[in-house]
Amino acid sequence: MTDPAASLAPQDRGRIRWRCRRGMRELDVLLEGYLNCRFDHAPAAEQQAFLRLLDCEDPDIWSWLLGYTPPPAELVDVVAKLRAQP
């Protein structure tokens, strides 16, 4: 089995990193931390969920991470991984 992250071209990785830059510094830190520490080793389904999360609005992501509102079902696992980061 091949590593799905290994197939990412450097420009794709740069685009993902750019998408992690948000309007809130706190989100920048969390999202870029996940990208740097976990994304490359995550299963393809988790990587896709993370990319879908990046399509969401900042206030929604923040609310999910703080536990104010539940995330959509397809994002529950990746939100939990983001919340569990050191």
Secondary structure, DSSP 8 states (H G I E B T S, - for coil): ---GGGG--HHHHHHHHHHT--SSHHHHHHHHHHHHHTGGGS-HHHHHHHHHHTTS-HHHHHHHHHTSS---GGGHHHHHHHHT--
